[in-house]
Each structure stands twice: as structure tokens, then as C-alpha cells.
């Protein structure tokens, strides 16, 4: 499994303690330079840079005057993407990495834009279910970390269609076992 991480998803995973589960998994992790160094500047030097140096996290730069840069600009100016999401999608669309990464974002609009361009995209609930379904994380541990979503005051990363842990996560697990 190869994950392309958005800034908001990364911050939400950190606040829910899902980040460590993702780091401990065998999933390949990628961010683009703008996401890592600009949108996540608050954790770049204290955390992300070390993961990059250790090889656990790849940071891919989209360089000016390249097809990816042109695509990024189009996604921002024509399709209304924000800079980080535009850069992530432009990188995927222009470099076509193998295996193709799954874009992880808490932003429904960003996931819709990814789907429009045939880039698989998932929210944190789907990611949590995929980690369990693929044997990369233990179900009780994941359930404990996302149980906070049952508190309606907790918004950080909670999927829009979240009903409750029992109902929603069971449905997500059933789905994840088919992906």
C-alpha cells in the first residue's frame, strides 16, 4: 500500500494517534514538498524531516517549468484546488508512480477532485479500515483511536457520514475487505 498524504489528514492522524500506526505499518508514505515544507512547516523540522532522512517518508518536489508544475497551476486556477492538494494530484498525474498511491485527505472536495482524475482517494475512516483489512494494524487498537469520533464535538478527521463506531466502522471494514 502506497499513501500520498495531505496536510490536513496528517495533522488529524497525529491528533488521533493514528500517525504512529501509519508510520509503524509497511505502507509506503509520500508527501509533496509544498505539503511537507509549507503546509506542515510546524512539524517539518521536529518530525517530518527525520522521517525523510530515515527513508520512512518520501517527499516529492514539483519543480517549476515541468509538466507537473503546469498541471498544478491548472488544478489551482481552473479546478479550484488548494496548493497542497493540487501539487499532490499533479505529482501523481504527471509521474504515474508504481504502485499508484492512494491519496489520503480529510477534505471531501480534494477527494472528489482526485476521483475526477482517477486517483484513488480515501478519508481517515476508510484509511483506518484499510489498515485493519490489510493486516497493517490491529482492529482493537484502531477502534480505540477513532472511538473519539462518536463525540460529535470531535471534528478532527471524522468522516462526514460517521454515525457511530459500531455501525460505521463495521461498514467500512466490509468495504475495505473488497478493495
N, C-alpha and C positions, 0 to 999 in steps of 0.2 A: 504494500500500500504506500502510495506517494501522496503526501499532503502539501498543498500550496496554501499557506496561512495568510489570512487577512489580519490587519492590526487589531480591529475590534474583537475578533474571535480569539486572538492570542491573549489580549487583556482579560477577556471573560474567562478563558480557560485558566489563567493564572489565579483569578479571584475565586474560582470554584475548585481549585486544586486539581483540575483535570490536566493542566500543563505538565505536571510531573509524570502522570500516566502516559501522556503522549511522548514525552522525552524518553521514558523507560521502554516504550514499545519498539518494535522493529520497523515502524513506519519511517520512510524517508521524509525529511522535513525541508521545505523550501519556503523562502520569502523573497520578495524582490527588494532591491536596495532602498527604494523610497519607503517601503513599509518598515523595513528594519531600522534604517538610519534617520528617517524623518518622522514618520508617524509613531514609531516606538523609541524615539530618542531617549525617553526617560528610563528605559531598561536596556538600551544598547550596550553601554559601557559596563554596566553592572552584571549583565546576564547574557544577552544575545551574542555579544562578541566572543565570549568564551565558548559558547556552543558552536559558533562558526569555526573558531580556531581548532576545536577538538574534532571537527568534521561531523558533528551531530546535526548541525543546521547548515544548509547551503543558502547563501544569499546571492541572487542573480541580479546583475545590474542591467538595466535597459539604457543603452547608450544613445546619445543624440545622433541624428542623421543616419539611423538604421531603420529597417522596416518595422521593427518592434516599436521604435520611438514614434514613427508615423502612425502606427496603429493605436498607440497610447493616446496620442493627440486627438485622433478621430473619436475614440471612445469617450474622451472628456468633452470635446466640443460638440459633437454631433449626438452622441448617445447618452450624455448626462452622467457618466460615471465619475466618481471622485478619483483623485490622482492615484491613490494606492491600489484601488481595485482595478483601475484602468491599466496600470503598469503590470499588475499580476496577470490579467487576462491577455494583454498584449504579449507578454513574455511567452505564455503558453501557446497562443495562436501563431506566433511567428517562429518559435523554436521547435515546437512539436516534440517535447521531451518524451522519452520512453523509459519506463511506463508513463502514460499520461497521468498527471497529478489530479487529485480531487481538490477543488477549491473549497476552503472552509471559511465561511463568513456568517456573521450574525445578521447581516444586512440583507433583507429579502430582495430588495431592488438589485443588489450586486449578484445574488444567486440567480435571479431572473435573467439578468444580462449575460451571465455565464452560460445559462441553459440556452439562451438565444444563439450563442456562438458554439453550442455543442461541447461546452466544457462542463464536466460533472461537478456539481456544487452541492454542498451539504451544510446544514446548520449544526449547532453543537449537540442537539439531541440525536440527530442522525449520526454524527461522528461518534458519540458515546456508544450508540447501539452497534455501529460498525466495529469499534474496538472490541466489544464483547463478542460479537458474532464471529470475528476472525481470530478469536483466542488471544488477542493482544492485551486484554485487561480482564480482571475478574469481575463478574457481574455484581456481586455484593458491594465491592469497592466502588464501582461506577455508580450504582444506585445510591449509595451513601453520599457521594459527592454532588449528585444532581437532585437529591431529595429537597434541597432548598427551593427548587422551582415550584414546589407546592405552596409556598408562601407567596401570595400574589404581590406582596410588596417587593419581592426579589425579582428584579428585571434582568440582571446581568446574564445575557446569553440565553435566556429562556426562549424556547421556540414559541412562535406565535400561536400555534394550535395546541399548546400544552394544556391538558385537562388535569391530570394528576399522575403521580409516579406509576401507580399500578396500571392504569389504563393506557396512558400514552407510551410509556417505555415498553410495555409488552407489545404494542402495535409496532413500535419502531424496531424492536428486536426481530419480530416476524418478518418485517420488510428487509432488514439488514441481512438476514439469512438467505435472501433471494438475490442479493446484489453481487 
